[in-house]
């Protein structure tokens, strides 16, 4: 779809979203949403995109997703007695086929319709990808991993077992979580609230990143935080591990209390890259 067609689609979505009563034009709005959802599935439109190296949320795309929830009605969408579920009929399971070239290993995984999953993605059971998410080629989503609504995940990313990539659907202008290309997200990591993890970074098992997290960079002697409207951003190639720092409150000092703090201990080098080569053998 060309820029002109996308511009027309955007205007139609914005107009429908602004209607207080969708019942008057329900069939037309449903056809509009189906067209919109199909473009999410192919990756032709995204909830956020990088423009000249800076990530921006596409608020109209998020409005389109929210429009789908308003249009939907609760319906049984079970796939047999062993997999029963009830959801808005506008968001069924993504209907993957062999032509999609996604390796979906059996065992209770689900991809919601309206999510883009590129050829070469590997999905280990059980995992879940929510609406509006974008998953790049060659990425592995390991067992018990979650990719939340509108999260943007690049190519050749490894989301290890138990990793949680948070979803940000509302407010519509808020940047979703961004995981750029060639990132390794370790087991039981959590990345939330619009955090950006730049290309090639490594998050060791158990690292938690949120909008309120301060990340200490030992090598560059800097502290990274969310600032104003800007998200927390982990630099390219950073190797981040869980850490802690003592609390300054007098009573906390007396008790020896500390708070968890992610720490950048180094930047990715040849040795770090060799340690991640095993992932390729598993894909």
C-alpha positions as CSV (number, residue, x, y, z in Angstrom):
1,X,0.0,0.0,0.0
2,X,1.4,3.4,-1.1
3,X,1.7,6.5,1.0
4,X,-1.5,8.0,-0.5
5,X,-3.5,4.9,0.3
6,X,-2.1,4.8,3.8
7,X,-3.1,8.4,4.3
8,X,-6.6,7.6,3.2
9,X,-6.8,4.6,5.5
10,X,-5.5,6.7,8.4
11,X,-8.2,9.3,7.9
12,X,-10.9,6.7,7.7
13,X,-9.6,5.1,11.0
14,X,-9.5,8.5,12.7
15,X,-13.0,9.3,11.6
16,X,-14.4,6.0,12.7
17,X,-12.6,6.2,16.0
18,X,-14.1,9.6,16.7
19,X,-17.7,8.3,16.2
20,X,-19.5,8.0,19.5
21,X,-22.0,5.5,18.1
22,X,-20.5,2.9,15.8
23,X,-23.7,1.0,15.3
24,X,-25.0,3.3,12.5
25,X,-22.2,2.3,10.1
26,X,-21.3,-1.0,11.8
27,X,-20.8,-3.1,8.6
28,X,-18.7,-0.5,6.9
29,X,-16.6,0.0,10.0
30,X,-16.1,-3.8,10.3
31,X,-14.8,-3.9,6.7
32,X,-12.5,-1.0,7.5
33,X,-11.2,-2.7,10.5
34,X,-10.6,-6.0,8.6
35,X,-8.6,-4.1,6.0
36,X,-6.6,-2.4,8.8
37,X,-6.0,-5.7,10.6
38,X,-4.7,-7.4,7.5
39,X,-2.1,-4.7,7.1
40,X,-1.0,-5.2,10.7
41,X,-0.6,-8.9,9.9
42,X,1.7,-8.2,6.9
43,X,3.8,-5.6,8.7
44,X,2.7,-2.9,6.3
45,X,1.6,-0.7,9.2
46,X,3.2,-0.6,12.6
47,X,2.3,0.8,16.0
48,X,5.8,2.5,16.1
49,X,8.6,2.9,13.6
50,X,12.1,4.3,13.5
51,X,12.5,7.5,11.5
52,X,16.1,8.7,11.0
53,X,17.1,6.6,14.0
54,X,14.4,7.9,16.3
55,X,11.4,5.8,17.4
56,X,8.0,7.3,17.1
57,X,4.6,5.9,18.1
58,X,1.9,5.8,15.4
59,X,-1.1,7.0,17.4
60,X,-3.5,6.3,14.6
61,X,-2.5,2.7,14.4
62,X,-3.2,2.3,18.1
63,X,-6.5,4.0,17.6
64,X,-7.3,1.4,14.9
65,X,-6.6,-1.4,17.3
66,X,-8.8,0.2,20.0
67,X,-11.5,0.6,17.3
68,X,-11.4,-3.1,16.8
69,X,-12.1,-3.7,20.5
70,X,-15.1,-1.3,20.4
71,X,-16.5,-3.0,17.3
72,X,-16.0,-6.6,18.6
73,X,-18.6,-8.7,20.5
74,X,-17.8,-11.5,22.9
75,X,-17.9,-14.8,21.0
76,X,-16.7,-18.4,21.5
77,X,-13.6,-18.9,19.4
78,X,-12.6,-22.3,20.7
79,X,-10.5,-24.6,18.6
80,X,-11.9,-27.8,20.1
81,X,-12.5,-29.0,23.6
82,X,-8.8,-28.9,24.5
83,X,-8.4,-25.2,23.6
84,X,-11.3,-23.2,24.7
85,X,-11.4,-19.4,24.7
86,X,-13.9,-16.5,24.5
87,X,-12.8,-13.1,23.1
88,X,-13.9,-10.2,20.9
89,X,-14.7,-11.6,17.5
90,X,-12.6,-8.9,15.9
91,X,-9.4,-10.4,17.4
92,X,-9.3,-14.2,16.7
93,X,-6.2,-16.2,16.7
94,X,-3.8,-15.4,13.9
95,X,-4.4,-17.9,11.1
96,X,-0.9,-19.0,10.3
97,X,-0.1,-21.3,7.4
98,X,3.0,-23.1,6.2
99,X,3.5,-20.3,3.7
100,X,4.1,-17.9,6.6
101,X,7.4,-19.8,7.3
102,X,7.0,-19.4,11.1
103,X,8.1,-22.3,13.1
104,X,5.3,-22.7,15.7
105,X,6.1,-25.7,17.9
106,X,3.0,-27.4,19.4
107,X,2.2,-26.9,23.0
108,X,-0.3,-24.1,23.9
109,X,1.2,-21.0,22.2
110,X,-1.0,-18.3,20.7
111,X,-0.6,-15.3,18.3
112,X,-3.4,-12.9,18.2
113,X,-4.6,-11.6,14.9
114,X,-3.3,-8.2,14.1
115,X,0.3,-9.1,15.0
116,X,3.1,-9.3,12.4
117,X,5.4,-12.4,12.8
118,X,8.1,-12.5,10.1
119,X,9.3,-15.6,8.2
120,X,12.0,-17.5,10.2
121,X,10.6,-16.7,13.6
122,X,10.7,-19.6,16.1
123,X,7.9,-19.9,18.7
124,X,8.6,-22.3,21.6
125,X,5.6,-23.4,23.7
126,X,3.9,-21.9,25.5
127,X,4.4,-18.3,24.4
128,X,2.0,-15.4,23.5
129,X,2.1,-12.5,21.0
130,X,-0.5,-9.8,21.5
131,X,-2.2,-7.6,18.9
132,X,-0.1,-4.8,17.3
133,X,3.2,-6.5,18.0
134,X,5.9,-6.7,15.4
135,X,8.4,-9.6,15.4
136,X,11.3,-9.4,12.9
137,X,12.9,-12.3,10.9
138,X,14.9,-14.9,12.7
139,X,13.8,-14.0,16.2
140,X,13.2,-16.8,18.7
141,X,10.4,-16.4,21.3
142,X,11.2,-19.0,23.9
143,X,8.9,-20.8,26.4
144,X,6.7,-18.7,28.7
145,X,7.8,-15.5,26.9
146,X,5.3,-12.7,26.3
147,X,5.3,-10.0,23.6
148,X,2.8,-7.4,24.7
149,X,0.5,-5.3,22.6
150,X,2.3,-3.0,20.1
151,X,5.8,-4.1,21.2
152,X,8.3,-3.9,18.4
153,X,10.9,-6.6,18.3
154,X,13.7,-6.6,15.6
155,X,15.5,-9.3,13.7
156,X,17.6,-12.1,15.2
157,X,16.4,-11.3,18.7
158,X,16.3,-14.0,21.3
159,X,13.6,-13.7,23.9
160,X,14.6,-16.3,26.5
161,X,12.3,-18.4,28.6
162,X,10.1,-16.4,30.9
163,X,11.0,-13.0,29.3
164,X,8.2,-10.4,29.5
165,X,8.1,-7.6,26.8
166,X,5.4,-5.3,28.1
167,X,2.6,-3.9,26.1
168,X,1.6,-0.3,25.7
169,X,-1.7,0.3,23.9
170,X,-2.9,3.4,25.8
171,X,-2.4,6.3,25.9
172,X,-2.2,6.1,22.1
173,X,0.7,8.5,21.9
174,X,2.9,6.5,24.3
175,X,5.9,4.7,22.8
176,X,5.6,0.9,23.1
177,X,8.6,-1.2,24.2
178,X,11.2,-1.4,21.5
179,X,13.7,-4.3,21.2
180,X,16.1,-3.6,18.3
181,X,18.0,-6.1,16.1
182,X,20.4,-8.7,17.5
183,X,19.4,-8.2,21.2
184,X,19.6,-11.1,23.6
185,X,16.9,-10.9,26.4
186,X,17.8,-13.4,29.1
187,X,15.5,-15.6,31.1
188,X,12.9,-14.0,33.3
189,X,13.8,-10.5,32.2
190,X,11.1,-7.8,32.1
191,X,11.1,-4.8,29.8
192,X,8.2,-2.4,30.3
193,X,6.8,1.1,29.9
194,X,8.2,2.1,26.5
195,X,11.9,1.2,27.2
196,X,14.1,1.0,24.2
197,X,16.8,-1.7,24.1
198,X,19.2,-0.7,21.3
199,X,20.8,-3.0,18.7
200,X,23.1,-5.7,20.0
201,X,22.5,-5.2,23.7
202,X,22.5,-8.2,26.1
203,X,20.2,-8.4,29.1
204,X,21.4,-11.0,31.5
205,X,18.8,-13.2,33.2
206,X,16.6,-11.4,35.7
207,X,17.1,-7.8,34.5
208,X,14.1,-5.6,35.0
209,X,13.7,-2.4,33.1
210,X,10.9,0.1,33.7
211,X,10.2,3.8,33.3
212,X,11.4,4.3,36.8
213,X,14.6,2.3,36.6
214,X,18.0,3.9,36.8
215,X,20.7,2.0,34.9
216,X,24.3,2.5,36.0
217,X,27.0,2.3,33.3
218,X,30.3,1.2,34.9
219,X,32.3,1.6,31.7
220,X,31.1,5.0,30.7
221,X,30.4,6.3,34.2
222,X,26.9,7.4,33.3
223,X,23.4,6.9,34.7
224,X,20.5,6.3,32.3
225,X,17.0,7.2,33.2
226,X,13.7,8.1,31.6
227,X,13.7,11.8,31.1
228,X,10.5,13.8,30.6
229,X,8.8,12.4,27.5
230,X,11.9,10.5,26.5
231,X,12.1,6.7,27.3
232,X,14.7,4.8,29.2
233,X,17.2,3.8,26.5
234,X,19.8,1.0,26.8
235,X,22.8,1.8,24.6
236,X,23.8,-0.4,21.6
237,X,25.9,-3.4,22.6
238,X,25.5,-2.8,26.3
239,X,25.8,-5.9,28.6
240,X,23.3,-5.4,31.4
241,X,23.2,-7.5,34.6
242,X,21.1,-7.4,37.8
243,X,22.7,-5.4,40.6
244,X,21.8,-3.5,43.7
245,X,22.7,-0.2,45.5
246,X,22.4,0.7,49.1
247,X,19.4,2.9,50.2
248,X,20.3,6.3,51.6
249,X,17.4,6.5,54.1
250,X,19.0,6.4,57.7
251,X,16.8,3.5,58.9
252,X,17.4,1.6,55.6
253,X,21.2,2.1,56.1
254,X,20.9,0.7,59.6
255,X,19.1,-2.4,58.3
256,X,21.5,-2.8,55.5
257,X,18.8,-2.5,52.9
258,X,19.4,-2.1,49.1
259,X,17.3,-1.7,46.0
260,X,17.8,-3.7,42.7
261,X,19.6,-1.7,40.0
262,X,20.5,-2.9,36.5
263,X,24.2,-2.4,35.8
264,X,26.0,-2.1,32.5
265,X,29.2,-4.0,33.2
266,X,30.7,-4.0,29.7
267,X,29.9,-3.6,26.0
268,X,29.5,-6.5,23.6
269,X,32.8,-7.8,22.2
270,X,34.1,-10.8,20.3
271,X,33.9,-13.0,23.4
272,X,30.3,-12.0,24.1
273,X,29.4,-12.7,20.5
274,X,31.0,-16.2,20.7
275,X,29.0,-17.0,23.8
276,X,25.7,-16.3,21.9
277,X,26.5,-18.4,18.8
278,X,24.8,-21.4,20.4
279,X,21.5,-19.6,19.7
280,X,22.0,-20.0,15.9
281,X,22.4,-23.8,16.3
282,X,19.0,-24.0,18.0
283,X,17.0,-22.1,15.3
